[in-house]
Amino acid sequence: TYPCTANWCAAWVQGVYENVGLDLYGNAIDMWNWYKDVYPSSTDMSNIPPGAYVCGSGVGYMGSLYGHVGIYIGNGLVANNIGYHSIEPLSSWISWQTE
């Protein structure tokens, strides 16, 4: 997979997906725009399937430009690259998104 490097969350997610044979590209904002158009109910957090990417606004300057993305791994947990590999509850992940 792609290494965990600060400000490269989408590249990390893309690397994880490519490792299992799936194509994904763009930054978190690109991913969100594609997904919300394909699945209009994608803001419903009650039934997120494991392996789905979750997109948010991120924090700081880079977050304001590109957003943030992680991978829902089930049981209410999100794996993401925040300069290192992090697994945290979805509720915590949501709480530090700026929007």
C-alpha positions as CSV (number, residue, x, y, z in Angstrom):
1,T,0.0,0.0,0.0
2,Y,0.9,3.6,-0.3
3,P,2.9,4.9,2.8
4,C,1.3,7.1,5.3
5,T,2.6,10.6,4.5
6,A,1.1,13.8,5.9
7,N,-1.3,15.5,3.5
8,W,-1.6,12.4,1.2
9,C,-4.7,10.7,2.7
10,A,-6.3,10.1,-0.8
11,A,-3.1,8.6,-2.1
12,W,-3.0,6.2,0.8
13,V,-6.7,5.2,0.3
14,Q,-6.0,4.8,-3.4
15,G,-3.0,2.5,-2.6
16,V,-5.1,0.4,-0.3
17,Y,-7.8,0.0,-3.0
18,E,-5.3,-0.7,-5.8
19,N,-3.8,-3.4,-3.6
20,V,-7.1,-5.3,-3.8
21,G,-7.6,-4.6,-7.5
22,L,-9.9,-1.6,-7.4
23,D,-9.4,1.7,-9.3
24,L,-9.8,4.9,-7.4
25,Y,-8.3,8.3,-8.1
26,G,-8.4,12.0,-7.1
27,N,-8.4,13.8,-3.8
28,A,-11.0,13.5,-1.1
29,I,-13.2,16.2,-2.7
30,D,-13.1,14.4,-6.0
31,M,-14.1,11.1,-4.3
32,W,-16.9,12.8,-2.4
33,N,-18.3,14.5,-5.5
34,W,-18.3,11.2,-7.5
35,Y,-19.8,9.2,-4.6
36,K,-22.6,11.6,-3.7
37,D,-23.7,11.8,-7.3
38,V,-23.8,8.0,-7.6
39,Y,-25.2,7.3,-4.2
40,P,-27.4,10.2,-3.1
41,S,-28.0,8.8,0.3
42,S,-24.3,8.5,1.1
43,T,-24.6,10.8,4.1
44,D,-26.5,8.1,5.9
45,M,-24.0,6.7,8.4
46,S,-26.3,3.9,9.7
47,N,-25.3,1.3,7.2
48,I,-21.8,2.0,5.9
49,P,-20.3,-1.2,4.4
50,P,-16.8,-2.2,5.4
51,G,-14.3,-1.1,2.7
52,A,-16.3,2.1,1.8
53,Y,-14.3,5.3,1.8
54,V,-15.5,8.1,4.0
55,C,-14.9,11.7,3.1
56,G,-14.9,14.8,5.2
57,S,-13.7,18.4,5.1
58,G,-10.4,17.7,6.9
59,V,-8.7,20.4,8.9
60,G,-6.2,23.1,8.3
61,Y,-5.1,24.5,5.0
62,M,-4.8,21.2,3.1
63,G,-8.2,20.1,4.4
64,S,-9.7,23.3,3.1
65,L,-8.4,22.6,-0.3
66,Y,-8.8,18.8,-0.6
67,G,-10.8,17.5,2.3
68,H,-9.9,14.2,4.1
69,V,-10.7,10.6,3.3
70,G,-10.4,7.3,5.2
71,I,-11.7,3.7,4.9
72,Y,-14.5,2.4,7.0
73,I,-13.4,-1.0,8.3
74,G,-16.5,-2.0,10.2
75,N,-17.6,-2.0,13.8
76,G,-17.8,1.8,13.8
77,L,-14.1,2.3,13.0
78,V,-12.3,4.3,10.3
79,A,-8.7,3.7,9.1
80,N,-6.9,6.7,7.8
81,N,-3.6,8.4,7.0
82,I,-2.9,11.4,9.2
83,G,0.8,11.4,8.7
84,Y,0.7,7.9,10.2
85,H,-1.8,5.0,10.1
86,S,-4.7,5.7,12.5
87,I,-7.8,3.7,13.4
88,E,-10.4,5.6,15.3
89,P,-14.1,5.5,16.0
90,L,-16.2,7.0,13.2
91,S,-17.7,9.4,15.7
92,S,-14.2,10.7,16.6
93,W,-13.2,10.9,13.0
94,I,-16.3,13.0,12.2
95,S,-15.7,15.3,15.2
96,W,-12.4,16.7,13.9
97,Q,-13.7,17.4,10.4
98,T,-14.3,21.1,10.1
99,E,-17.7,20.9,8.3
